[in-house]
Amino acid sequence: MSDSIHFYEPRLGHGLPHDPFNAIVGPRPIGWIASHSATGALNLAPYSFFNGFNYTPPIIGFASVGYKDTLRNIEQTREFVWNLATRDLAEAMNQTCQAVPPEVSEFALAGLTPAPSRVVAVPRVQESPVSFECRCTQIVQLQAASGEQISTWLVLGEVVAVHIAKSLLKDGVYDTAAAGHILRGGGPADYFSVGPEQLFRMHRPR
């Protein structure tokens, strides 16, 4: 093995000051998920394991590492709302990371406004320029290669309604660079933002 390569087997530990996995698989879009319990208690939490998985119907998903309020709420109601986390909303998004009792609303904690959704009962974040109203399609508990179940659940949902600020539609095309998306990097506190300077275009070969 070359001295220029750091090699490790995760089951034996990485031997580094911080696990590099999250930094390598990144930056990742943030799953800023609103949900409510069967009794209506609101919850808003960011998930760094998040992405889109299908075009038609549109399906997004996030992983809950540990059995958390968001997962329990979605099991109860089968609904949730994804909200775009932007640079302007980064501090508010970070506030919703706090571990608080289920009866405490992270909307109030972060000074955010719950706005009525159109199709699902869960409210969206009014301050966010983009929201996806979702109905849960699957909840899958993950397992290791050995077959052993682990304490992480993948939540998948069909996007049944979309809210987009019209200011982000340029000639009918969504302007990602102008929206100010933020993404989760590695390390204990690394985030990235998206702007025009990161944009390049490359068409698929015909």
Backbone as JSON Lines, residues from 0, in Angstrom:
{"i":0,"aa":"M","n":[0.85,-1.2,0.0],"ca":[0.0,0.0,0.0],"c":[0.88,1.25,0.0]}
{"i":1,"aa":"S","n":[0.61,2.16,-0.89],"ca":[1.42,3.37,-1.01],"c":[1.3,4.22,0.25]}
{"i":2,"aa":"D","n":[2.42,4.86,0.64],"ca":[2.41,5.76,1.79],"c":[1.6,7.02,1.52]}
{"i":3,"aa":"S","n":[1.25,7.25,0.25],"ca":[0.48,8.45,-0.1],"c":[-1.02,8.25,0.07]}
{"i":4,"aa":"I","n":[-1.44,7.03,0.41],"ca":[-2.87,6.72,0.58],"c":[-3.15,6.34,2.03]}
{"i":5,"aa":"H","n":[-4.16,6.99,2.61],"ca":[-4.64,6.58,3.94],"c":[-5.72,5.53,3.75]}
{"i":6,"aa":"F","n":[-5.49,4.34,4.26],"ca":[-6.44,3.24,4.1],"c":[-6.96,2.83,5.47]}
{"i":7,"aa":"Y","n":[-8.28,2.53,5.51],"ca":[-8.82,1.97,6.76],"c":[-10.07,1.16,6.45]}
{"i":8,"aa":"E","n":[-10.42,0.27,7.34],"ca":[-11.69,-0.45,7.3],"c":[-12.58,0.17,8.37]}
{"i":9,"aa":"P","n":[-13.73,0.72,7.99],"ca":[-14.57,1.42,8.97],"c":[-14.85,0.64,10.25]}
{"i":10,"aa":"R","n":[-15.0,-0.66,10.14],"ca":[-15.31,-1.46,11.34],"c":[-14.16,-1.44,12.35]}
{"i":11,"aa":"L","n":[-12.96,-1.08,11.89],"ca":[-11.78,-1.05,12.78],"c":[-11.41,0.37,13.2]}
{"i":12,"aa":"G","n":[-12.18,1.36,12.71],"ca":[-11.89,2.75,13.02],"c":[-11.09,3.43,11.93]}
{"i":13,"aa":"H","n":[-11.23,4.74,11.82],"ca":[-10.58,5.47,10.74],"c":[-9.22,6.04,11.12]}
{"i":14,"aa":"G","n":[-8.93,6.14,12.42],"ca":[-7.63,6.61,12.86],"c":[-7.36,8.07,12.59]}
{"i":15,"aa":"L","n":[-8.4,8.87,12.39],"ca":[-8.27,10.29,12.09],"c":[-8.98,11.12,13.17]}
{"i":16,"aa":"P","n":[-8.68,12.42,13.25],"ca":[-9.35,13.25,14.26],"c":[-10.87,13.33,14.08]}
{"i":17,"aa":"H","n":[-11.34,13.2,12.83],"ca":[-12.79,13.26,12.55],"c":[-13.11,12.31,11.42]}
{"i":18,"aa":"D","n":[-14.21,11.6,11.53],"ca":[-14.61,10.64,10.5],"c":[-14.74,11.36,9.15]}
{"i":19,"aa":"P","n":[-13.98,10.92,8.12],"ca":[-14.02,11.62,6.83],"c":[-15.22,11.28,5.96]}
{"i":20,"aa":"F","n":[-16.01,10.3,6.34],"ca":[-17.1,9.83,5.47],"c":[-18.02,10.97,5.06]}
{"i":21,"aa":"N","n":[-18.49,11.75,6.04],"ca":[-19.43,12.83,5.73],"c":[-18.82,13.91,4.85]}
{"i":22,"aa":"A","n":[-17.49,14.11,4.97],"ca":[-16.83,15.12,4.16],"c":[-16.65,14.65,2.72]}
{"i":23,"aa":"I","n":[-16.45,13.35,2.54],"ca":[-16.26,12.8,1.2],"c":[-17.58,12.73,0.45]}
{"i":24,"aa":"V","n":[-18.62,12.28,1.14],"ca":[-19.96,12.22,0.52],"c":[-20.61,13.58,0.74]}
{"i":25,"aa":"G","n":[-20.13,14.57,0.02],"ca":[-20.63,15.91,0.24],"c":[-19.98,16.89,-0.71]}
{"i":26,"aa":"P","n":[-20.47,18.13,-0.74],"ca":[-21.54,18.61,0.14],"c":[-22.9,18.06,-0.25]}
{"i":27,"aa":"R","n":[-23.76,17.92,0.75],"ca":[-25.07,17.3,0.55],"c":[-26.18,18.32,0.76]}
{"i":28,"aa":"P","n":[-27.25,18.25,-0.05],"ca":[-28.42,19.1,0.24],"c":[-28.99,18.75,1.6]}
{"i":29,"aa":"I","n":[-29.64,19.71,2.2],"ca":[-30.16,19.55,3.57],"c":[-31.65,19.22,3.52]}
{"i":30,"aa":"G","n":[-32.02,18.19,4.22],"ca":[-33.43,17.86,4.37],"c":[-34.0,18.6,5.57]}
{"i":31,"aa":"W","n":[-34.58,19.78,5.33],"ca":[-35.17,20.57,6.44],"c":[-36.64,20.19,6.5]}
{"i":32,"aa":"I","n":[-36.94,19.27,7.41],"ca":[-38.21,18.56,7.39],"c":[-39.17,19.06,8.46]}
{"i":33,"aa":"A","n":[-40.34,19.51,8.02],"ca":[-41.42,19.86,8.94],"c":[-42.37,18.68,9.06]}
{"i":34,"aa":"S","n":[-42.82,18.44,10.28],"ca":[-43.79,17.36,10.53],"c":[-44.63,17.75,11.74]}
{"i":35,"aa":"H","n":[-45.68,17.01,11.95],"ca":[-46.39,17.17,13.23],"c":[-46.89,15.82,13.7]}
{"i":36,"aa":"S","n":[-47.09,15.75,15.01],"ca":[-47.55,14.5,15.62],"c":[-49.03,14.3,15.34]}
{"i":37,"aa":"A","n":[-49.54,13.16,15.74],"ca":[-50.96,12.87,15.57],"c":[-51.83,13.86,16.34]}
{"i":38,"aa":"T","n":[-51.26,14.47,17.39],"ca":[-52.0,15.45,18.18],"c":[-51.73,16.88,17.73]}
{"i":39,"aa":"G","n":[-50.89,17.05,16.69],"ca":[-50.66,18.37,16.12],"c":[-49.44,19.11,16.6]}
{"i":40,"aa":"A","n":[-48.59,18.49,17.44],"ca":[-47.38,19.15,17.91],"c":[-46.39,19.3,16.75]}
{"i":41,"aa":"L","n":[-45.95,20.54,16.48],"ca":[-45.1,20.82,15.33],"c":[-43.64,20.46,15.6]}
{"i":42,"aa":"N","n":[-42.96,20.03,14.54],"ca":[-41.54,19.73,14.62],"c":[-40.88,20.2,13.33]}
{"i":43,"aa":"L","n":[-39.66,20.71,13.45],"ca":[-38.88,21.13,12.29],"c":[-37.43,20.77,12.56]}
{"i":44,"aa":"A","n":[-36.84,19.96,11.69],"ca":[-35.48,19.48,11.94],"c":[-34.72,19.3,10.64]}
{"i":45,"aa":"P","n":[-33.4,19.61,10.65],"ca":[-32.57,19.4,9.46],"c":[-31.91,18.03,9.46]}
{"i":46,"aa":"Y","n":[-31.86,17.42,8.28],"ca":[-31.22,16.1,8.11],"c":[-30.18,16.21,7.0]}
{"i":47,"aa":"S","n":[-28.94,15.79,7.31],"ca":[-27.87,15.94,6.32],"c":[-27.81,14.78,5.33]}
{"i":48,"aa":"F","n":[-28.47,13.67,5.64],"ca":[-28.57,12.58,4.66],"c":[-29.91,12.74,3.95]}
{"i":49,"aa":"F","n":[-29.88,13.45,2.83],"ca":[-31.1,13.8,2.11],"c":[-30.81,13.9,0.62]}
{"i":50,"aa":"N","n":[-31.79,13.52,-0.2],"ca":[-31.64,13.74,-1.65],"c":[-32.94,13.4,-2.37]}
{"i":51,"aa":"G","n":[-32.92,13.62,-3.69],"ca":[-34.03,13.22,-4.55],"c":[-33.71,11.88,-5.18]}
{"i":52,"aa":"F","n":[-34.75,11.07,-5.41],"ca":[-34.52,9.71,-5.88],"c":[-35.32,9.31,-7.11]}
{"i":53,"aa":"N","n":[-36.3,10.11,-7.51],"ca":[-37.08,9.75,-8.69],"c":[-37.73,10.99,-9.29]}
{"i":54,"aa":"Y","n":[-37.89,10.96,-10.64],"ca":[-38.52,12.07,-11.35],"c":[-40.04,11.98,-11.33]}
{"i":55,"aa":"T","n":[-40.59,10.84,-11.82],"ca":[-42.03,10.71,-12.0],"c":[-42.54,9.42,-11.36]}
{"i":56,"aa":"P","n":[-43.24,9.47,-10.25],"ca":[-43.53,10.71,-9.51],"c":[-42.27,11.19,-8.78]}
{"i":57,"aa":"P","n":[-42.2,12.48,-8.46],"ca":[-41.03,12.96,-7.74],"c":[-40.99,12.39,-6.33]}
{"i":58,"aa":"I","n":[-39.87,11.77,-5.98],"ca":[-39.7,11.16,-4.66],"c":[-38.41,11.68,-4.04]}
{"i":59,"aa":"I","n":[-38.52,12.15,-2.8],"ca":[-37.35,12.57,-2.04],"c":[-37.23,11.67,-0.81]}
{"i":60,"aa":"G","n":[-36.07,11.7,-0.19],"ca":[-35.89,10.88,0.99],"c":[-34.81,11.42,1.9]}
{"i":61,"aa":"F","n":[-34.92,11.06,3.16],"ca":[-33.9,11.42,4.15],"c":[-33.74,10.27,5.13]}
{"i":62,"aa":"A","n":[-32.58,10.23,5.77],"ca":[-32.31,9.18,6.74],"c":[-32.28,9.77,8.14]}
{"i":63,"aa":"S","n":[-33.02,9.15,9.04],"ca":[-33.0,9.53,10.46],"c":[-32.06,8.58,11.18]}
{"i":64,"aa":"V","n":[-30.92,9.1,11.61],"ca":[-29.96,8.29,12.37],"c":[-30.41,8.34,13.83]}
{"i":65,"aa":"G","n":[-31.06,7.28,14.24],"ca":[-31.72,7.25,15.54],"c":[-33.21,7.49,15.37]}
{"i":66,"aa":"Y","n":[-33.98,6.99,16.32],"ca":[-35.44,7.12,16.26],"c":[-35.83,8.46,16.86]}
{"i":67,"aa":"K","n":[-36.13,9.44,16.0],"ca":[-36.34,10.81,16.43],"c":[-37.8,11.23,16.24]}
{"i":68,"aa":"D","n":[-38.11,12.44,16.76],"ca":[-39.49,12.94,16.71],"c":[-40.03,12.99,15.28]}
{"i":69,"aa":"T","n":[-39.19,13.43,14.33],"ca":[-39.63,13.53,12.94],"c":[-40.1,12.18,12.42]}
{"i":70,"aa":"L","n":[-39.3,11.15,12.67],"ca":[-39.65,9.81,12.21],"c":[-40.95,9.33,12.85]}
{"i":71,"aa":"R","n":[-41.08,9.53,14.14],"ca":[-42.31,9.11,14.83],"c":[-43.52,9.86,14.27]}
{"i":72,"aa":"N","n":[-43.36,11.16,14.04],"ca":[-44.47,11.94,13.51],"c":[-44.92,11.43,12.14]}
{"i":73,"aa":"I","n":[-43.95,11.15,11.27],"ca":[-44.29,10.7,9.92],"c":[-44.9,9.31,9.95]}
{"i":74,"aa":"E","n":[-44.46,8.47,10.87],"ca":[-45.12,7.17,11.04],"c":[-46.58,7.35,11.4]}
{"i":75,"aa":"Q","n":[-46.87,8.37,12.21],"ca":[-48.24,8.6,12.67],"c":[-49.12,9.23,11.61]}
{"i":76,"aa":"T","n":[-48.59,10.2,10.86],"ca":[-49.43,10.99,9.95],"c":[-49.21,10.67,8.47]}
{"i":77,"aa":"R","n":[-48.05,10.06,8.14],"ca":[-47.67,9.73,6.76],"c":[-47.52,10.97,5.88]}
{"i":78,"aa":"E","n":[-47.19,12.11,6.51],"ca":[-47.0,13.36,5.77],"c":[-45.79,14.12,6.32]}
{"i":79,"aa":"F","n":[-45.16,14.93,5.45],"ca":[-44.13,15.86,5.89],"c":[-43.93,16.91,4.81]}
{"i":80,"aa":"V","n":[-43.18,17.96,5.15],"ca":[-42.86,19.02,4.19],"c":[-41.36,19.27,4.22]}
{"i":81,"aa":"W","n":[-40.72,19.24,3.04],"ca":[-39.33,19.65,2.93],"c":[-39.27,21.12,2.59]}
{"i":82,"aa":"N","n":[-38.35,21.84,3.24],"ca":[-38.18,23.27,3.04],"c":[-36.73,23.56,2.66]}
{"i":83,"aa":"L","n":[-36.52,24.4,1.66],"ca":[-35.17,24.73,1.22],"c":[-34.46,25.57,2.27]}
{"i":84,"aa":"A","n":[-33.28,25.12,2.69],"ca":[-32.44,25.9,3.61],"c":[-31.51,26.76,2.76]}
{"i":85,"aa":"T","n":[-31.57,28.07,2.96],"ca":[-30.77,29.01,2.18],"c":[-29.76,29.7,3.09]}
{"i":86,"aa":"R","n":[-28.84,30.45,2.46],"ca":[-27.82,31.15,3.25],"c":[-28.46,32.11,4.23]}
{"i":87,"aa":"D","n":[-29.53,32.8,3.82],"ca":[-30.21,33.74,4.7],"c":[-30.88,33.05,5.88]}
{"i":88,"aa":"L","n":[-31.21,31.78,5.71],"ca":[-31.91,31.02,6.75],"c":[-30.99,30.07,7.51]}
{"i":89,"aa":"A","n":[-29.68,30.16,7.26],"ca":[-28.74,29.2,7.85],"c":[-28.78,29.21,9.38]}
{"i":90,"aa":"E","n":[-28.79,30.4,9.99],"ca":[-28.79,30.47,11.45],"c":[-30.09,29.9,12.03]}
{"i":91,"aa":"A","n":[-31.2,30.2,11.38],"ca":[-32.48,29.66,11.84],"c":[-32.5,28.15,11.69]}
{"i":92,"aa":"M","n":[-31.99,27.65,10.55],"ca":[-31.91,26.21,10.35],"c":[-31.07,25.56,11.44]}
{"i":93,"aa":"N","n":[-29.96,26.2,11.79],"ca":[-29.08,25.65,12.83],"c":[-29.77,25.6,14.18]}
{"i":94,"aa":"Q","n":[-30.62,26.58,14.46],"ca":[-31.37,26.57,15.72],"c":[-32.29,25.36,15.83]}
{"i":95,"aa":"T","n":[-32.79,24.9,14.68],"ca":[-33.72,23.76,14.71],"c":[-33.01,22.43,14.92]}
{"i":96,"aa":"C","n":[-31.67,22.46,15.02],"ca":[-30.91,21.25,15.36],"c":[-31.03,20.88,16.84]}
{"i":97,"aa":"Q","n":[-31.48,21.82,17.66],"ca":[-31.46,21.61,19.1],"c":[-32.31,20.41,19.52]}
{"i":98,"aa":"A","n":[-31.79,19.68,20.5],"ca":[-32.53,18.55,21.06],"c":[-33.48,19.09,22.12]}
{"i":99,"aa":"V","n":[-34.76,19.14,21.78],"ca":[-35.77,19.67,22.7],"c":[-36.91,18.65,22.82]}
{"i":100,"aa":"P","n":[-37.7,18.74,23.87],"ca":[-38.82,17.8,24.03],"c":[-39.82,17.91,22.87]}
{"i":101,"aa":"P","n":[-40.57,16.84,22.6],"ca":[-41.5,16.82,21.47],"c":[-42.53,17.94,21.49]}
{"i":102,"aa":"E","n":[-42.88,18.43,22.68],"ca":[-43.91,19.46,22.76],"c":[-43.36,20.85,22.42]}
{"i":103,"aa":"V","n":[-42.05,20.99,22.27],"ca":[-41.45,22.28,21.92],"c":[-41.36,22.39,20.4]}
{"i":104,"aa":"S","n":[-41.93,23.46,19.85],"ca":[-41.91,23.67,18.41],"c":[-40.63,24.37,18.0]}
{"i":105,"aa":"E","n":[-39.87,23.75,17.09],"ca":[-38.66,24.38,16.57],"c":[-38.98,25.6,15.7]}
{"i":106,"aa":"F","n":[-40.2,25.67,15.16],"ca":[-40.62,26.87,14.45],"c":[-40.49,28.08,15.38]}
{"i":107,"aa":"A","n":[-41.07,27.97,16.57],"ca":[-41.03,29.07,17.54],"c":[-39.61,29.3,18.04]}
{"i":108,"aa":"L","n":[-38.89,28.22,18.27],"ca":[-37.52,28.31,18.77],"c":[-36.64,29.11,17.83]}
{"i":109,"aa":"A","n":[-36.83,28.95,16.52],"ca":[-35.99,29.62,15.52],"c":[-36.63,30.89,14.97]}
{"i":110,"aa":"G","n":[-37.79,31.27,15.48],"ca":[-38.45,32.48,15.0],"c":[-38.99,32.36,13.6]}
{"i":111,"aa":"L","n":[-39.45,31.16,13.23],"ca":[-39.97,30.9,11.89],"c":[-41.5,30.81,11.9]}
{"i":112,"aa":"T","n":[-42.09,31.03,10.75],"ca":[-43.54,31.08,10.65],"c":[-44.09,29.82,9.99]}
{"i":113,"aa":"P","n":[-44.94,29.05,10.68],"ca":[-45.6,27.93,10.01],"c":[-46.71,28.44,9.1]}
{"i":114,"aa":"A","n":[-46.59,28.16,7.8],"ca":[-47.59,28.6,6.82],"c":[-48.4,27.4,6.37]}
{"i":115,"aa":"P","n":[-49.7,27.56,6.16],"ca":[-50.53,26.43,5.75],"c":[-50.07,25.84,4.42]}
{"i":116,"aa":"S","n":[-50.05,24.53,4.36],"ca":[-49.8,23.84,3.09],"c":[-51.11,23.76,2.32]}
{"i":117,"aa":"R","n":[-51.05,23.31,1.08],"ca":[-52.25,23.25,0.24],"c":[-52.84,21.86,0.14]}
{"i":118,"aa":"V","n":[-51.99,20.82,0.23],"ca":[-52.45,19.44,0.02],"c":[-52.33,18.6,1.28]}
{"i":119,"aa":"V","n":[-51.25,18.8,2.05],"ca":[-51.07,18.03,3.28],"c":[-51.37,18.93,4.48]}
{"i":120,"aa":"A","n":[-51.53,18.31,5.64],"ca":[-51.88,19.06,6.84],"c":[-50.68,19.7,7.51]}
{"i":121,"aa":"V","n":[-49.49,19.2,7.25],"ca":[-48.28,19.73,7.88],"c":[-47.97,21.1,7.29]}
{"i":122,"aa":"P","n":[-47.66,22.11,8.13],"ca":[-47.32,23.43,7.59],"c":[-45.9,23.46,7.01]}
{"i":123,"aa":"R","n":[-45.65,24.44,6.14],"ca":[-44.33,24.67,5.58],"c":[-43.7,25.87,6.28]}
{"i":124,"aa":"V","n":[-42.42,26.1,6.02],"ca":[-41.72,27.27,6.56],"c":[-41.99,28.45,5.62]}
{"i":125,"aa":"Q","n":[-42.72,29.44,6.1],"ca":[-43.1,30.56,5.25],"c":[-41.88,31.3,4.7]}
{"i":126,"aa":"E","n":[-40.82,31.39,5.49],"ca":[-39.64,32.15,5.09],"c":[-38.81,31.44,4.02]}
{"i":127,"aa":"S","n":[-39.02,30.15,3.82],"ca":[-38.26,29.4,2.83],"c":[-38.82,29.65,1.43]}
{"i":128,"aa":"P","n":[-37.95,29.86,0.43],"ca":[-38.45,30.16,-0.92],"c":[-38.97,28.95,-1.68]}
{"i":129,"aa":"V","n":[-38.68,27.75,-1.21],"ca":[-39.14,26.54,-1.88],"c":[-39.57,25.52,-0.83]}
{"i":130,"aa":"S","n":[-40.72,24.91,-1.04],"ca":[-41.18,23.84,-0.16],"c":[-41.82,22.73,-0.98]}
{"i":131,"aa":"F","n":[-41.62,21.49,-0.54],"ca":[-42.26,20.32,-1.14],"c":[-43.2,19.71,-0.11]}
{"i":132,"aa":"E","n":[-44.48,19.66,-0.43],"ca":[-45.42,18.91,0.41],"c":[-45.33,17.43,0.02]}
{"i":133,"aa":"C","n":[-45.19,16.56,0.99],"ca":[-44.92,15.15,0.71],"c":[-45.85,14.21,1.47]}
{"i":134,"aa":"R","n":[-46.16,13.1,0.8],"ca":[-46.82,11.97,1.45],"c":[-45.84,10.81,1.51]}
{"i":135,"aa":"C","n":[-45.7,10.24,2.67],"ca":[-44.73,9.17,2.88],"c":[-45.1,7.94,2.05]}
{"i":136,"aa":"T","n":[-44.11,7.39,1.35],"ca":[-44.33,6.19,0.55],"c":[-43.71,4.95,1.2]}
{"i":137,"aa":"Q","n":[-42.57,5.12,1.85],"ca":[-41.89,4.0,2.49],"c":[-41.06,4.49,3.67]}
{"i":138,"aa":"I","n":[-40.96,3.64,4.68],"ca":[-40.0,3.83,5.77],"c":[-39.25,2.52,5.89]}
{"i":139,"aa":"V","n":[-37.94,2.58,5.67],"ca":[-37.12,1.37,5.6],"c":[-36.04,1.44,6.67]}
{"i":140,"aa":"Q","n":[-36.02,0.47,7.57],"ca":[-34.92,0.41,8.52],"c":[-33.7,-0.19,7.82]}
{"i":141,"aa":"L","n":[-32.57,0.5,7.92],"ca":[-31.37,0.05,7.22],"c":[-30.73,-1.13,7.94]}
{"i":142,"aa":"Q","n":[-29.93,-1.88,7.19],"ca":[-29.21,-3.01,7.79],"c":[-27.79,-3.06,7.26]}
{"i":143,"aa":"A","n":[-26.91,-3.65,8.04],"ca":[-25.52,-3.81,7.66],"c":[-25.39,-4.96,6.67]}
{"i":144,"aa":"A","n":[-24.18,-5.11,6.1],"ca":[-23.93,-6.2,5.15],"c":[-24.16,-7.56,5.8]}
{"i":145,"aa":"S","n":[-24.01,-7.62,7.1],"ca":[-24.24,-8.87,7.84],"c":[-25.71,-9.23,7.95]}
{"i":146,"aa":"G","n":[-26.58,-8.27,7.61],"ca":[-28.01,-8.48,7.77],"c":[-28.55,-7.91,9.06]}
{"i":147,"aa":"E","n":[-27.66,-7.47,9.93],"ca":[-28.08,-6.9,11.22],"c":[-28.74,-5.55,11.02]}
{"i":148,"aa":"Q","n":[-29.92,-5.35,11.62],"ca":[-30.58,-4.06,11.52],"c":[-29.85,-3.03,12.35]}
{"i":149,"aa":"I","n":[-29.78,-1.8,11.81],"ca":[-29.13,-0.71,12.52],"c":[-30.15,0.37,12.84]}
{"i":150,"aa":"S","n":[-29.79,1.27,13.74],"ca":[-30.73,2.27,14.24],"c":[-30.79,3.5,13.33]}
{"i":151,"aa":"T","n":[-31.05,3.25,12.05],"ca":[-31.22,4.32,11.06],"c":[-32.38,3.95,10.15]}
{"i":152,"aa":"W","n":[-33.24,4.93,9.87],"ca":[-34.42,4.68,9.04],"c":[-34.41,5.62,7.84]}
{"i":153,"aa":"L","n":[-34.62,5.07,6.64],"ca":[-34.75,5.86,5.42],"c":[-36.23,6.16,5.22]}
{"i":154,"aa":"V","n":[-36.57,7.43,5.13],"ca":[-37.95,7.88,4.94],"c":[-38.07,8.42,3.51]}
{"i":155,"aa":"L","n":[-38.96,7.84,2.73],"ca":[-39.18,8.27,1.36],"c":[-40.58,8.88,1.24]}
{"i":156,"aa":"G","n":[-40.69,9.93,0.43],"ca":[-41.98,10.57,0.28],"c":[-42.2,11.08,-1.13]}
{"i":157,"aa":"E","n":[-43.42,10.94,-1.61],"ca":[-43.79,11.49,-2.92],"c":[-44.13,12.96,-2.77]}
{"i":158,"aa":"V","n":[-43.54,13.79,-3.61],"ca":[-43.84,15.22,-3.61],"c":[-45.2,15.42,-4.28]}
{"i":159,"aa":"V","n":[-46.18,15.89,-3.52],"ca":[-47.54,16.04,-4.04],"c":[-47.91,17.51,-4.29]}
{"i":160,"aa":"A","n":[-47.08,18.43,-3.84],"ca":[-47.31,19.86,-4.09],"c":[-45.99,20.6,-3.92]}
{"i":161,"aa":"V","n":[-45.8,21.64,-4.73],"ca":[-44.55,22.39,-4.74],"c":[-44.84,23.88,-4.63]}
{"i":162,"aa":"H","n":[-44.09,24.57,-3.77],"ca":[-44.16,26.02,-3.64],"c":[-42.81,26.6,-4.04]}
{"i":163,"aa":"I","n":[-42.77,27.55,-5.0],"ca":[-41.53,28.18,-5.43],"c":[-41.75,29.69,-5.49]}
{"i":164,"aa":"A","n":[-40.87,30.44,-4.85],"ca":[-40.93,31.9,-4.97],"c":[-40.76,32.29,-6.43]}
{"i":165,"aa":"K","n":[-41.67,33.1,-6.96],"ca":[-41.62,33.46,-8.38],"c":[-40.34,34.2,-8.74]}
{"i":166,"aa":"S","n":[-39.71,34.85,-7.76],"ca":[-38.46,35.57,-8.02],"c":[-37.34,34.64,-8.44]}
{"i":167,"aa":"L","n":[-37.48,33.34,-8.17],"ca":[-36.45,32.36,-8.52],"c":[-36.72,31.7,-9.86]}
{"i":168,"aa":"L","n":[-37.79,32.08,-10.53],"ca":[-38.09,31.54,-11.85],"c":[-37.69,32.56,-12.91]}
{"i":169,"aa":"K","n":[-36.61,32.29,-13.62],"ca":[-36.1,33.2,-14.65],"c":[-36.47,32.62,-16.02]}
{"i":170,"aa":"D","n":[-37.4,33.28,-16.69],"ca":[-37.94,32.79,-17.96],"c":[-38.5,31.37,-17.79]}
{"i":171,"aa":"G","n":[-39.08,31.12,-16.62],"ca":[-39.69,29.83,-16.34],"c":[-38.74,28.75,-15.87]}
{"i":172,"aa":"V","n":[-37.45,29.08,-15.74],"ca":[-36.44,28.1,-15.31],"c":[-35.99,28.44,-13.89]}
{"i":173,"aa":"Y","n":[-36.0,27.44,-13.02],"ca":[-35.58,27.66,-11.63],"c":[-34.1,28.02,-11.58]}
{"i":174,"aa":"D","n":[-33.78,29.12,-10.9],"ca":[-32.42,29.64,-10.83],"c":[-31.76,29.18,-9.53]}
{"i":175,"aa":"T","n":[-31.09,28.03,-9.59],"ca":[-30.45,27.46,-8.4],"c":[-29.43,28.43,-7.8]}
{"i":176,"aa":"A","n":[-28.62,29.05,-8.66],"ca":[-27.56,29.94,-8.18],"c":[-28.12,31.12,-7.4]}
{"i":177,"aa":"A","n":[-29.27,31.63,-7.81],"ca":[-29.84,32.81,-7.15],"c":[-30.55,32.46,-5.85]}
{"i":178,"aa":"A","n":[-30.88,31.2,-5.66],"ca":[-31.68,30.8,-4.5],"c":[-30.87,30.79,-3.2]}
{"i":179,"aa":"G","n":[-29.54,30.64,-3.32],"ca":[-28.72,30.64,-2.11],"c":[-28.76,29.34,-1.34]}
{"i":180,"aa":"H","n":[-28.9,28.21,-2.03],"ca":[-28.88,26.91,-1.36],"c":[-27.66,26.79,-0.45]}
{"i":181,"aa":"I","n":[-27.83,26.17,0.69],"ca":[-26.68,25.76,1.49],"c":[-26.65,24.24,1.57]}
{"i":182,"aa":"L","n":[-25.44,23.71,1.73],"ca":[-25.25,22.26,1.71],"c":[-24.33,21.87,2.87]}
{"i":183,"aa":"R","n":[-24.53,20.66,3.36],"ca":[-23.74,20.17,4.49],"c":[-22.47,19.54,3.99]}
{"i":184,"aa":"G","n":[-21.35,19.94,4.61],"ca":[-20.06,19.35,4.29],"c":[-19.65,18.37,5.37]}
{"i":185,"aa":"G","n":[-18.35,18.17,5.51],"ca":[-17.84,17.29,6.56],"c":[-17.39,18.08,7.75]}
{"i":186,"aa":"G","n":[-16.71,17.41,8.67],"ca":[-16.28,18.09,9.87],"c":[-17.46,18.42,10.75]}
{"i":187,"aa":"P","n":[-17.2,18.94,11.93],"ca":[-18.29,19.2,12.87],"c":[-19.14,20.41,12.53]}
{"i":188,"aa":"A","n":[-18.67,21.29,11.62],"ca":[-19.41,22.53,11.4],"c":[-19.32,23.06,9.97]}
{"i":189,"aa":"D","n":[-18.95,22.25,9.0],"ca":[-18.72,22.73,7.64],"c":[-20.0,22.74,6.8]}
{"i":190,"aa":"Y","n":[-20.29,23.9,6.21],"ca":[-21.38,24.06,5.25],"c":[-20.81,24.74,4.0]}
{"i":191,"aa":"F","n":[-21.54,24.62,2.91],"ca":[-21.16,25.28,1.66],"c":[-22.38,26.0,1.11]}
{"i":192,"aa":"S","n":[-22.15,27.07,0.37],"ca":[-23.24,27.76,-0.31],"c":[-23.06,27.64,-1.81]}
{"i":193,"aa":"V","n":[-24.15,27.81,-2.54],"ca":[-24.13,27.74,-4.0],"c":[-24.41,29.12,-4.55]}
{"i":194,"aa":"G","n":[-23.59,29.55,-5.52],"ca":[-23.8,30.85,-6.16],"c":[-23.41,30.79,-7.61]}
{"i":195,"aa":"P","n":[-23.51,31.91,-8.32],"ca":[-23.2,31.93,-9.76],"c":[-21.76,31.49,-10.06]}
{"i":196,"aa":"E","n":[-20.83,31.73,-9.13],"ca":[-19.44,31.39,-9.39],"c":[-19.21,29.88,-9.46]}
{"i":197,"aa":"Q","n":[-20.12,29.08,-8.92],"ca":[-19.97,27.63,-9.0],"c":[-20.63,27.04,-10.25]}
{"i":198,"aa":"L","n":[-21.34,27.85,-10.99],"ca":[-22.13,27.34,-12.12],"c":[-21.26,27.07,-13.34]}
{"i":199,"aa":"F","n":[-21.39,25.88,-13.92],"ca":[-20.88,25.6,-15.26],"c":[-21.88,24.69,-15.95]}
{"i":200,"aa":"R","n":[-21.88,24.7,-17.27],"ca":[-22.87,23.93,-18.03],"c":[-22.16,22.88,-18.87]}
{"i":201,"aa":"M","n":[-22.81,21.72,-18.95],"ca":[-22.26,20.62,-19.73],"c":[-23.43,19.79,-20.23]}
{"i":202,"aa":"H","n":[-23.64,19.74,-21.54],"ca":[-24.76,19.02,-22.12],"c":[-24.4,17.54,-22.3]}
{"i":203,"aa":"R","n":[-25.39,16.68,-22.17],"ca":[-25.19,15.26,-22.35],"c":[-24.82,14.97,-23.81]}
{"i":204,"aa":"P","n":[-23.94,14.01,-24.03],"ca":[-23.63,13.63,-25.42],"c":[-24.86,13.02,-26.09]}
{"i":205,"aa":"R","n":[-25.0,13.28,-27.38],"ca":[-26.15,12.75,-28.14],"c":[-25.77,11.45,-28.83]}
